Amino acid sequence: MKVSSIACELNSLAYHGRGIIIGKSADAKKAVTAYFIMGRSVNSRNRVFVPEGDAMRTKAFDESKMVDPHLIIYYPVRVLGNKTIVTNGDQTDTIYDLMDKQMTFEQALRTRTFEDDKPNFTPRISGIIHFENGDMNYAMSILKSAEGDDSSCERFTYAYTNPIPGKAKFIHTYNGDGDPLPSFEGEPKTLELPDMDIDALTDLIWTNLNEDNKVSLFVRYIDLATGESDTRIVNKNQ
């Protein structure tokens, strides 16, 4: 299994699109998650992350420049009891609503497909963290078109029980720039999760995202013993 540093992995591509990182801290006391967005168009770059209680939403930075809120305004993060949901679209609400009705993460996502942004058909990436009795497990999902065919959806779910401390998984929407944009391929990547506080990790991720394309970053540490969380948000638009 290849294990990469956060810096090397983030510097490997100029354009990851959107990305989710989930793992367990090196001291095994915290669940760690990060979500970032990157953008190429004016509309996509015209965004900020805004906290809303224990949730987080996207918002237009300059409302006068907003062309189409479709696909870019949504809740990337919501909390359902001892579960934290992180996604790149409004499937956050789908997962929240259907899991609240006793459906599973995977069952909820079977009601959705990739985004309808032809010709890219951007994959929907999702993650969920569940903590209980001082430990955690988590899952990641990607829904993507089959070879760019909008009539065929490929669904992959990856579940991680008793994850190894100091390691994280990373999934993102694109394998680089292009026209159309090439979708992510393969299993979520394995990253070293350094033994550092939330401010240092936030700075590490933000610094190593491509300067031209990065837009916003969310990082959260969840104490596995108490459920208390600590959050950082960085927006390029200030």
Solvent accessible surface area in square Angstrom, and as a share of the most:
residue,aa,sasa,rsa
1,M,173,0.77
2,K,167,0.71
3,V,53,0.30
4,S,15,0.10
5,S,46,0.30
6,I,3,0.02
7,A,33,0.25
8,C,91,0.54
9,E,17,0.08
10,L,2,0.01
11,N,97,0.50
12,S,67,0.43
13,L,46,0.23
14,A,56,0.44
15,Y,7,0.03
16,H,0,0.00
17,G,0,0.00
18,R,30,0.11
19,G,0,0.00
20,I,0,0.00
21,I,3,0.01
22,I,0,0.00
23,G,0,0.00
24,K,8,0.04
25,S,13,0.08
26,A,41,0.32
27,D,70,0.36
28,A,43,0.33
29,K,127,0.54
30,K,59,0.25
31,A,0,0.00
32,V,2,0.01
33,T,0,0.00
34,A,1,0.00
35,Y,0,0.00
36,F,0,0.00
37,I,0,0.00
38,M,0,0.00
39,G,0,0.00
40,R,98,0.36
41,S,58,0.38
42,V,107,0.62
43,N,26,0.13
44,S,16,0.10
45,R,95,0.35
46,N,9,0.05
47,R,3,0.01
48,V,18,0.10
49,F,4,0.02
50,V,37,0.21
51,P,88,0.55
52,E,77,0.34
53,G,77,0.74
54,D,77,0.40
55,A,13,0.10
56,M,1,0.00
57,R,69,0.25
58,T,1,0.00
59,K,74,0.32
60,A,4,0.03
61,F,97,0.40
62,D,47,0.24
63,E,114,0.51
64,S,104,0.67
65,K,113,0.48
66,M,40,0.18
67,V,124,0.71
68,D,63,0.33
69,P,76,0.48
70,H,97,0.43
71,L,44,0.22
72,I,20,0.10
73,I,67,0.34
74,Y,16,0.06
75,Y,64,0.24
76,P,0,0.00
77,V,0,0.00
78,R,59,0.22
79,V,37,0.22
80,L,30,0.15
81,G,70,0.67
82,N,42,0.22
83,K,55,0.23
84,T,4,0.02
85,I,0,0.00
86,V,0,0.00
87,T,0,0.00
88,N,1,0.01
89,G,2,0.02
90,D,67,0.34
91,Q,0,0.00
92,T,0,0.00
93,D,45,0.23
94,T,23,0.14
95,I,0,0.00
96,Y,49,0.19
97,D,67,0.35
98,L,36,0.18
99,M,28,0.12
100,D,83,0.43
101,K,144,0.61
102,Q,159,0.71
103,M,64,0.29
104,T,72,0.42
105,F,15,0.06
106,E,91,0.41
107,Q,91,0.40
108,A,0,0.00
109,L,5,0.02
110,R,153,0.56
111,T,81,0.47
112,R,51,0.19
113,T,62,0.36
114,F,19,0.08
115,E,6,0.03
116,D,95,0.49
117,D,38,0.20
118,K,156,0.66
119,P,72,0.45
120,N,31,0.16
121,F,14,0.06
122,T,0,0.00
123,P,0,0.00
124,R,17,0.06
125,I,0,0.00
126,S,0,0.00
127,G,0,0.00
128,I,12,0.06
129,I,1,0.00
130,H,44,0.19
131,F,35,0.15
132,E,95,0.43
133,N,151,0.77
134,G,39,0.37
135,D,52,0.27
136,M,6,0.03
137,N,58,0.30
138,Y,10,0.04
139,A,13,0.10
140,M,0,0.00
141,S,2,0.01
142,I,3,0.01
143,L,4,0.02
144,K,24,0.10
145,S,10,0.06
146,A,19,0.15
147,E,182,0.81
148,G,46,0.44
149,D,67,0.35
150,D,86,0.45
151,S,101,0.65
152,S,44,0.28
153,C,39,0.23
154,E,60,0.27
155,R,74,0.27
156,F,81,0.34
157,T,54,0.31
158,Y,41,0.16
159,A,81,0.62
160,Y,41,0.15
161,T,116,0.67
162,N,103,0.53
163,P,14,0.09
164,I,111,0.56
165,P,57,0.36
166,G,10,0.09
167,K,54,0.23
168,A,1,0.00
169,K,32,0.14
170,F,0,0.00
171,I,0,0.00
172,H,0,0.00
173,T,0,0.00
174,Y,6,0.02
175,N,56,0.29
176,G,7,0.07
177,D,87,0.45
178,G,29,0.28
179,D,133,0.69
180,P,75,0.47
181,L,11,0.05
182,P,55,0.35
183,S,27,0.17
184,F,1,0.00
185,E,124,0.56
186,G,51,0.49
187,E,124,0.55
188,P,7,0.05
189,K,59,0.25
190,T,9,0.05
191,L,0,0.00
192,E,79,0.35
193,L,7,0.03
194,P,48,0.30
195,D,123,0.64
196,M,64,0.29
197,D,89,0.46
198,I,9,0.05
199,D,75,0.39
200,A,40,0.31
201,L,2,0.01
202,T,10,0.06
203,D,92,0.48
204,L,43,0.21
205,I,1,0.00
206,W,42,0.15
207,T,90,0.53
208,N,25,0.13
209,L,5,0.03
210,N,47,0.24
211,E,106,0.48
212,D,101,0.52
213,N,17,0.09
214,K,11,0.05
215,V,3,0.02
216,S,0,0.00
217,L,0,0.00
218,F,1,0.00
219,V,0,0.00
220,R,11,0.04
221,Y,19,0.07
222,I,4,0.02
223,D,42,0.22
224,L,5,0.02
225,A,88,0.68
226,T,90,0.52
227,G,25,0.24
228,E,126,0.56
229,S,61,0.39
230,D,63,0.33
231,T,43,0.25
232,R,75,0.27
233,I,48,0.24
234,V,38,0.22
235,N,24,0.13
236,K,85,0.36
237,N,39,0.20
238,Q,168,0.74
